Amino acid sequence: MSDRGLTHLDPLGKARMVDVTPKEPTHRRALARAKVFMKPETSAMVASNAVTKGDVLAVARVAGIQAAKRAADLIPLCHPLLVGSVSVNFTFDDHDRYIEVEAQVETVDRTGVEMEAMTACAVAALTVYDMCKSTDRSMTIGDIALWEKTGGRSGMWRRSHDAGVDTAL
C-alpha cells in the first residue's frame, strides 16, 4: 500500500476510478514479462514454425498489441489511454522449457501503462497456448510481472533479477 492509502477506494470504501485530470501528461513506459512453459518438442515446433495452426509468434505478437490497446476494457478501474507504441517480443529458454514474452508499452499521458504491458504479455502468452494446445495441453503460463516503468510522480522503477525484489531508481 502506498503512503496515499488505497487510491481506488472512496472515503466510504466503495470502488472508484482515480481522478488523474489534475496531472500533467508525461512520457511513460512499462516493460512486462511472462513465460509459457512447455515441452521441449513444442518449443522446437514453435521455433521452426512447424505448428499446424501457423506462425505462433506472429499471431501472439498481434494479439499482445491488440490487448495492450484494450486493457481498459478488461480491467474495470484502468484508465483508457492513448497508447503510443507497443512491442511484443519472444525469447526461447536455452533448454527449450519455456518461451518468454516481453511487452513494452509507451505513451504520453496522465497515468502509467503498466496494466497495458502486463495485459499484452498475458494475452500473447494465452495465444501461444491456444496455437499450441493440440500439441501440448500440459503447457502452463506464469511469471507475469512488471519489470520496469518510467515516468510519472514515482519516476523510474526496476525489478531486481534477485528474487523479484524491486528497486526505485
C-alpha positions, 0 to 999 in steps of 0.5 A, a space after each residue: 500500500 502506498 503512503 496515499 492509502 488505497 487510491 481506488 477506494 472512496 472515503 466510504 470504501 466503495 470502488 472508484 476510478 482515480 481522478 488523474 485530470 489534475 496531472 500533467 501528461 508525461 512520457 511513460 513506459 512499462 516493460 512486462 514479462 511472462 513465460 509459457 512453459 512447455 515441452 521441449 518438442 513444442 518449443 522446437 515446433 514453435 521455433 521452426 514454425 512447424 505448428 499446424 495452426 501457423 506462425 505462433 509468434 506472429 499471431 501472439 505478437 498481434 494479439 499482445 498489441 491488440 490487448 495492450 490497446 484494450 486493457 481498459 476494457 478488461 480491467 474495470 478501474 484502468 484508465 483508457 489511454 492513448 497508447 503510443 507504441 507497443 512491442 511484443 517480443 519472444 525469447 526461447 529458454 536455452 533448454 527449450 522449457 519455456 518461451 518468454 514474452 516481453 511487452 513494452 508499452 509507451 505513451 504520453 499521458 496522465 497515468 502509467 501503462 503498466 496494466 497495458 504491458 502486463 495485459 499484452 504479455 498475458 494475452 500473447 502468452 494465452 495465444 501461444 497456448 491456444 496455437 499450441 494446445 493440440 500439441 501440448 495441453 500440459 503447457 502452463 503460463 506464469 511469471 507475469 510481472 512488471 519489470 520496469 516503468 518510467 515516468 510519472 510522480 514515482 519516476 523510474 522503477 526496476 525489478 531486481 533479477 534477485 528474487 523479484 525484489 524491486 528497486 526505485 531508481 
